[in-house]
Amino acid sequence: MAVAQRAGVSRAATQHHAPTRAALFTAALEHMAEIRRTEILADASRLPVGGTPQTADVVGPFRRQAGQSA
């Protein structure tokens, strides 16, 4: 019930979208992960091109996810 109150929705609305606590928890984690992924890709798009091979190894996967060349 506390989750529904904090979200400003009815308990029925919460249970309609997430019938179990596990489903609600999973949906919350997925939502937070997607927000963080978007932030990481935005940060990656601002990273400098070039640098040391070690930097390229770390930055490359993020740049590829952002659709940029490593």
Secondary structure, 3 states (H helix, E strand, C coil): CHHHHHHCCCHHHHHHHCCCHHHHHHHHHHHHHHHHHHHHHHHHHCCCCCCCHHHHHHHHHHHHHCCCCC
